[in-house]
Amino acid sequence: MRTDRVSIVDSTLREGQQTYGVVFTPEGKLEIARQLERARVDMIEVGHPFRSPEDLPTAQNIAQQIRET
């Protein structure tokens, strides 16, 4: 196990929608995830598909289109 590496975890897609007035479309979430991937973020938290069934297809799509989520 490497101890000299910092891992970056981003919760923008998960927590951002909890902010008053913020609504992410599925396409918007995918674009944000792509930008986070370009920034080499190690883990992207995309939502709560088990609590929000409408998040499941979006989470699956993001998982299929970027390297790791």
CYANA upper distance limits for C-alpha pairs under 8 A (distance plus 0.5 A):
  7 SER  CA     41 VAL  CA      8.22
  7 SER  CA     42 ASP  CA      6.40
  7 SER  CA     43 MET  CA      8.48
  8 ILE  CA     41 VAL  CA      5.89
  8 ILE  CA     42 ASP  CA      5.72
  8 ILE  CA     43 MET  CA      7.03
  9 VAL  CA     41 VAL  CA      6.92
  9 VAL  CA     42 ASP  CA      6.43
  9 VAL  CA     43 MET  CA      5.19
  9 VAL  CA     44 ILE  CA      6.47
  9 VAL  CA     45 GLU  CA      7.97
 10 ASP  CA     41 VAL  CA      7.49
 10 ASP  CA     43 MET  CA      6.79
 10 ASP  CA     44 ILE  CA      5.54
 10 ASP  CA     45 GLU  CA      6.64
 11 SER  CA     15 GLU  CA      6.24
 11 SER  CA     16 GLY  CA      8.03
 11 SER  CA     44 ILE  CA      6.77
 11 SER  CA     45 GLU  CA      5.43
 11 SER  CA     46 VAL  CA      7.50
 12 THR  CA     16 GLY  CA      5.45
 12 THR  CA     45 GLU  CA      7.87
 12 THR  CA     46 VAL  CA      8.20
 13 LEU  CA     17 GLN  CA      7.27
 13 LEU  CA     24 PHE  CA      8.46
 13 LEU  CA     29 LYS  CA      7.09
 13 LEU  CA     32 ILE  CA      8.32
 13 LEU  CA     44 ILE  CA      8.30
 13 LEU  CA     45 GLU  CA      6.91
 13 LEU  CA     46 VAL  CA      5.38
 13 LEU  CA     47 GLY  CA      6.63
 14 ARG  CA     18 GLN  CA      8.27
 14 ARG  CA     45 GLU  CA      6.22
 14 ARG  CA     46 VAL  CA      5.51
 14 ARG  CA     47 GLY  CA      4.58
 14 ARG  CA     48 HIS  CA      7.41
 15 GLU  CA     19 THR  CA      7.82
 15 GLU  CA     47 GLY  CA      8.12
 16 GLY  CA     22 VAL  CA      7.35
 17 GLN  CA     22 VAL  CA      5.95
 17 GLN  CA     23 VAL  CA      6.29
 17 GLN  CA     24 PHE  CA      7.23
 18 GLN  CA     22 VAL  CA      7.85
 24 PHE  CA     28 GLY  CA      6.19
 24 PHE  CA     29 LYS  CA      6.48
 25 THR  CA     29 LYS  CA      6.65
 26 PRO  CA     30 LEU  CA      6.77
 26 PRO  CA     58 THR  CA      6.17
 27 GLU  CA     31 GLU  CA      6.78
 28 GLY  CA     32 ILE  CA      6.68
 29 LYS  CA     33 ALA  CA      6.59
 29 LYS  CA     46 VAL  CA      8.39
 29 LYS  CA     58 THR  CA      8.27
 30 LEU  CA     34 ARG  CA      6.66
 30 LEU  CA     58 THR  CA      8.32
 30 LEU  CA     61 ASN  CA      8.35
 30 LEU  CA     62 ILE  CA      6.30
 31 GLU  CA     35 GLN  CA      6.79
 32 ILE  CA     36 LEU  CA      6.69
 33 ALA  CA     37 GLU  CA      6.61
 33 ALA  CA     44 ILE  CA      7.70
 33 ALA  CA     62 ILE  CA      7.61
 33 ALA  CA     66 ILE  CA      8.22
 34 ARG  CA     38 ARG  CA      6.72
 34 ARG  CA     66 ILE  CA      7.36
 35 GLN  CA     39 ALA  CA      6.75
 36 LEU  CA     40 ARG  CA      6.90
 36 LEU  CA     41 VAL  CA      6.09
 36 LEU  CA     44 ILE  CA      8.12
 37 GLU  CA     41 VAL  CA      6.13
 37 GLU  CA     42 ASP  CA      8.35
 37 GLU  CA     66 ILE  CA      7.66
 37 GLU  CA     67 ARG  CA      8.30
 42 ASP  CA     68 GLU  CA      8.26
 42 ASP  CA     69 THR  CA      8.32
 43 MET  CA     68 GLU  CA      7.58
 43 MET  CA     69 THR  CA      5.85
 44 ILE  CA     69 THR  CA      5.56
 45 GLU  CA     69 THR  CA      7.42
 46 VAL  CA     59 ALA  CA      6.52
 46 VAL  CA     69 THR  CA      8.30
 47 GLY  CA     55 ASP  CA      6.86
 47 GLY  CA     59 ALA  CA      7.52
 48 HIS  CA     52 SER  CA      6.21
 48 HIS  CA     55 ASP  CA      7.01
 48 HIS  CA     56 LEU  CA      8.29
 49 PRO  CA     53 PRO  CA      5.78
 49 PRO  CA     54 GLU  CA      7.50
 49 PRO  CA     55 ASP  CA      5.25
 49 PRO  CA     56 LEU  CA      4.97
 49 PRO  CA     59 ALA  CA      7.66
 50 PHE  CA     56 LEU  CA      7.96
 52 SER  CA     56 LEU  CA      7.79
 54 GLU  CA     58 THR  CA      8.10
 55 ASP  CA     59 ALA  CA      6.54
 56 LEU  CA     60 GLN  CA      6.61
 57 PRO  CA     61 ASN  CA      6.57
 58 THR  CA     62 ILE  CA      6.69
 59 ALA  CA     63 ALA  CA      6.62
 60 GLN  CA     64 GLN  CA      6.72
 61 ASN  CA     65 GLN  CA      6.73
 62 ILE  CA     66 ILE  CA      6.65
 62 ILE  CA     69 THR  CA      8.14
 63 ALA  CA     67 ARG  CA      7.87
 63 ALA  CA     68 GLU  CA      7.05
 63 ALA  CA     69 THR  CA      6.25
